[in-house]
Amino acid sequence: MALLMYDDVRKEADPEKALLNFMESTYQAGALLAGWNVEEMKVPALQELH
């Protein structure tokens, strides 16, 4: 299980980036455990979405 505490995000210099990094890392961990073909479902890098 992955937990990200609201107060921890608020304390970050860049809360949006911290949240996006957390979500990406939890997605990657879950996909790996589920045996998904991550390369097949690849999306643009977070920096490209802004």
Contact map, one row per residue, 1 for C-alpha under 8 A:
11100000000000000000000000000000000000000000000000
11110000000000000000000001000000000000000000000000
11111000000000000000000000000000000000000000000000
01111101100000000000010000000000000000000000000000
00111111100000000000000000000000000000000000000000
00011111110000000000000000000000000000000000000000
00001111111000000000000000000000000000000000000000
00011111111100000000000000000000000000000000000000
00011111111100100110000000000000000000000000000000
00000111111100100000000000000000000000000000000000
00000011111110100000000000000000000000000000000000
00000001111111100100000000000000000000000000000000
00000000001111100000000000000000000000000000000000
00000000000111111100000000000000000000000000000000
00000000111111111110000000000000000000000000000000
00000000000001111111000000000000000000000000000000
00000000000001111111100000000000000000000000000000
00000000100101111111110000000000000000000000000000
00000000100000111111111000000000000000000000000000
00000000000000011111111100000000000000000000010000
00000000000000001111111110000000000000000000000000
00010000000000000111111111000000000000000000000000
00000000000000000011111111100000000000000000000000
00000000000000000001111111110000000000000000000000
00000000000000000000111111111000000000000000000000
01000000000000000000011111111100000000000000000000
00000000000000000000001111111110000000000000000000
00000000000000000000000111111111000001000000000000
00000000000000000000000011111111100000000000000000
00000000000000000000000001111111110000000000000000
00000000000000000000000000111111111111000000000000
00000000000000000000000000011111111101000000000000
00000000000000000000000000001111111100000000000000
00000000000000000000000000000111111100000000000000
00000000000000000000000000000011111110000000000000
00000000000000000000000000000011111111000000000000
00000000000000000000000000000010001111111000000000
00000000000000000000000000010011000111111100000000
00000000000000000000000000000000000011111100000000
00000000000000000000000000000000000011111100000000
00000000000000000000000000000000000011111110000000
00000000000000000000000000000000000001111111000000
00000000000000000000000000000000000000001111100000
00000000000000000000000000000000000000000111110110
00000000000000000000000000000000000000000011111110
00000000000000000001000000000000000000000001111111
00000000000000000000000000000000000000000000111111
00000000000000000000000000000000000000000001111111
00000000000000000000000000000000000000000001111111
00000000000000000000000000000000000000000000011111
